[in-house]
Amino acid sequence: MRGQMPNMAEDIVEHAAVHYGKKIAIIDGEHALSFVEVNERSLRLAERLRDLGVQKGDAVQCNCRTAGSLLWPI
């Protein structure tokens, strides 16, 4: 993937985790997540959605006040 930008959301998150590691990715009030933590939590969220029966091509709506509020409980 070197020299080109990823174009799938999962690839972008993984690319950022590899390149930016423990640097802060999201700050929301008193909470902060590194790029690695965002990647780990995103993978857990994807796994939970699959466990619920969500399949490739399905639409999923997330109502969150901030990006962090989706990932804090995961």
C-alpha positions as CSV (number, residue, x, y, z in Angstrom):
1,M,0.0,0.0,0.0
2,R,3.0,2.2,0.1
3,G,2.8,5.2,-2.2
4,Q,-0.9,5.1,-2.6
5,M,-3.8,6.2,-0.4
6,P,-6.3,3.5,0.7
7,N,-9.9,4.1,-0.5
8,M,-11.9,1.8,1.7
9,A,-12.9,3.0,5.2
10,E,-11.4,-0.1,6.9
11,D,-8.1,0.4,4.9
12,I,-7.9,4.1,5.9
13,V,-8.3,3.3,9.6
14,E,-5.8,0.4,9.4
15,H,-3.3,2.6,7.4
16,A,-3.6,5.4,10.0
17,A,-3.0,2.9,12.9
18,V,0.1,1.5,11.2
19,H,1.5,5.0,10.3
20,Y,0.5,7.0,13.4
21,G,0.3,4.3,16.1
22,K,-0.2,5.7,19.6
23,K,-0.6,9.3,18.5
24,I,-4.0,10.8,19.4
25,A,-6.6,10.3,16.7
26,I,-9.8,11.5,18.5
27,I,-10.3,13.8,21.5
28,D,-13.8,14.2,22.9
29,G,-14.0,16.1,26.1
30,E,-12.0,14.1,28.7
31,H,-11.6,11.1,26.5
32,A,-8.9,10.4,23.9
33,L,-8.2,7.5,21.6
34,S,-5.0,6.7,19.7
35,F,-5.0,5.6,16.0
36,V,-4.3,2.0,17.2
37,E,-7.2,2.2,19.7
38,V,-9.6,3.5,17.0
39,N,-8.6,0.6,14.7
40,E,-9.0,-2.0,17.5
41,R,-12.4,-0.6,18.5
42,S,-13.5,-0.3,14.8
43,L,-12.7,-4.0,14.3
44,R,-14.7,-5.0,17.4
45,L,-17.6,-2.9,16.2
46,A,-17.5,-4.6,12.8
47,E,-17.4,-8.0,14.5
48,R,-20.4,-7.2,16.7
49,L,-22.4,-6.0,13.7
50,R,-21.5,-9.3,11.9
51,D,-22.6,-11.2,15.0
52,L,-26.0,-9.4,14.7
53,G,-26.4,-10.6,11.1
54,V,-25.3,-7.4,9.3
55,Q,-23.8,-8.4,5.9
56,K,-21.7,-6.7,3.3
57,G,-24.0,-4.2,1.4
58,D,-26.4,-3.7,4.3
59,A,-27.0,-0.2,5.4
60,V,-26.4,0.7,9.1
61,Q,-27.3,4.0,10.7
62,C,-25.4,5.3,13.7
63,N,-26.8,8.3,15.6
64,C,-23.9,9.9,17.6
65,R,-23.2,13.4,18.7
66,T,-19.5,12.9,18.1
67,A,-17.3,10.3,16.4
68,G,-15.9,9.3,19.8
69,S,-19.3,8.6,21.3
70,L,-19.6,5.7,18.9
71,L,-16.3,4.1,20.0
72,W,-16.1,4.9,23.7
73,P,-18.4,2.0,24.9
74,I,-16.7,-0.6,22.6
